[in-house]
Amino acid sequence: MRPLSLLPLLFAPALAQAAELNGATLSLAWGIPFVLVLLSIALGPILVPNIWHHHFGKITILWTLAFLIPFAVTFGGGAAFHTVVHALVGEYIPFILLLLALFTISGGILIEGNLHGSAKLNTLLLFIGTALASVMGTTGAAMLMIRPILRANDNRKHKVHVVVFFIFLVANIGGGLTPLGDPPLFLGFLKGVDFMWTVQYMLLPVAISVIILLAVFYILDSMLFKREDEIEQNDPTPDSKLRIRGKFNFILLFCVVAAVLMSGIWEADHPGFDIFGSHYALPNLVRDIIFIALTAISLIFTPKSVREGNEFNFGPIIEVAKLFLGIFITIAPVLAILQAGEAGALGGVVSMVHDEAGNPINAMYFWMSGTLSAFLDNAPTYLVFFNMAGGDPQALMTGSLFHTLLAVSMGSVFMGAVTYIGNAPNFMVKAIAEQRGVKMPSFFGYMAWSVGILIPLFILLTFIFFVWQIF
């Protein structure tokens, strides 16, 4: 019998008895499946790459059922069903539909042609990709820009650093400016964080980080470019005029932004829809339908040759969809425990990021959320620390908790760049670079780059925003 066929048996009885979890009464054992999902994501591609590549969906289902079956037995099928529906309606569906729209639309934009990969051009391309990341998402911007920058440097011997800084900027830090940029910030938006709060208060941290990293890159690339006496005489892709195809997809990207903004500012009189105890607001329903429509329009009207030029396929988004379904379901008891504060089983962890008076230690929030984002996954990490800080978006956006939300936002987005597994686009960029002949560093080799360059930057940001608190 397939594992999925067991699910209806879990949800059949006592649907009306489903209730919110009381985190103060839950054991940490309920969080083990969530940890196993994250550890599988982190270690599977490294330890058993072939098995993981072919069976990651089954492995995720296994850990999800390892939570749902005991949960249904203990609390009843209704509680298990309610947990799944709440994860789907409240977080997973809008999350995955946004990613699908951004991924599909960006895959319909093809940059053809080639330029000479000088330090000035590379810095400009990195800046453009970084700026696009907050509009079309880190995944979309990375997939759009990685191939042009690889073509521009395909006759250079020293080019690993170009891809490394690309991961730093385009695949991570560049997505910190809006909820569209990186999954953690969109989850915050879904939880009630204003779109413009993110734009206004993440602007300075992103700007400082980008300026410093681009300056370091320009100096390093200039030095290496001067040593390029071994540049190939026969350029695999000679310089040619750039041309953008599929430009109408930029209009679709604007529509995605408009749909997100609409859902945040539209106060509908309609009461919304109750789906087995989970509320689905009318603005959110309209937004999600728009995402589906825009995805379909891009697929139908983008020429096939454009997607072939981008080597576009749905493999990456299917992987994300399978993994995050398991994450959003298994994280439910962990969030409930954190919401219980010091009364819950994670009271010791809560106390580490709070002083004796119960006030948040914002520097600890920044480093703890960032460290977990680097080695696990930044979207669920954001949720964990968002709830650890109280989970009230209005309280977090104003007053004494303002810097706490800023710390969680910065840590979750920025430190996803520390390892290959910190953010989904990191591995995708690495794979594409290796397909194009770039000898990328190993897992720990990449960390040597990130620790040497990013950690000093993060220490500086700690002093600016959480010690001196310039805001």
TAPE-V666643 format. One record per pair of residues at least 24 apart in sequence whose C-alpha atoms are under 6 Angstrom apart, sorted by the first residue. I is the first residue (numbers start at 1). J is the second residue. Records with the same first field share a line. If there is no record, write none. Layout:
I->J + J
This chain:
10->72 + 77
11->77 + 78 + 81
13->77
14->78
15->78
17->78
18->78 + 79 + 82
23->336 + 337 + 340 + 344
24->340 + 343 + 344
31->334
33->63 + 67
34->330 + 331
38->376
57->322
60->326
64->326
84->329
86->278
87->328 + 329
101->291 + 295
102->136 + 140
103->140
105->249 + 298
106->140
108->246 + 302 + 307
109->245 + 246
110->244 + 245 + 306
111->243 + 244
112->242 + 243
113->240 + 241 + 242
114->152 + 239 + 240
115->152 + 239
116->152
117->152 + 153
119->218 + 221 + 222
129->170
130->169 + 170 + 174
133->174 + 175 + 181
134->175 + 177 + 178 + 180 + 181
137->180 + 181 + 182
138->171 + 175 + 181
139->425
142->170 + 171
155->231 + 232 + 235
156->231
167->426
168->417
171->425
172->417
173->414
177->202 + 203
183->379
184->379 + 382
192->393
193->393
259->287
338->388
339->387
362->404
363->466
365->407 + 408
366->407 + 408 + 411
369->408 + 411 + 412
370->411 + 412 + 415
373->412 + 416 + 422
374->415 + 416 + 418 + 419 + 422
375->422
377->422
378->412
382->412
418->450
419->447
